[in-house]
């Protein structure tokens, strides 16, 4: 996936996680799942950056 698209997805996921944490609490399952999704996106972005270096 293109890094510019990944950056947009990362921002969207981060915003979603923040919103969810405000309404559900930091340790709720839905926030943890959102955090895991954000981790996957960040790892993919990092792997792309290393591969293109």
N, C-alpha and C positions, 0 to 999 in steps of 0.2 A: 504494500500500500504506500502511496505517495506520502512523504513526510508532512506536506502542508495539510493534507486531509487528516492525517493522524493528529496533528496539532489541534485542529478544529474539534475532532472527537474527544481529545484529551480535555480541552476546555469545557465542552458540553458535559462530559462525565464528571468533571470536578465541580461544576456548578450544580449538577443534579445531586451529587453527594452532599454538598454543603446545604442545599435546600432540604434534603431528606434528614440530615442530622439535626436541623433546627426543629423539625416537626416530630421526629421519632427518637431522638437521642443518639449519641455517638456509638453506643454498643448494640443497637438494634440490628437484627439480621439483615434488613433491607439496606442499611448503611454499610454493613460489612460486605455485602455482595457488591454494592456499588464501588467500594474501595478496592475490592479484588479486580473488578473490571478495569478500574483506573490503573491499577498495577500492571495488568496485561498490556494495556495500551502504551504505558510508559516503557515497559520492557521492549515492546515491538519498535517503538521510536528509537530507543537506545541501540537496539540491534541493527536497525537500518543505518544509524549514524556510524556505527563501527564498521559495517560492511562497505559503506561508501567512502571511508577514509583511506 
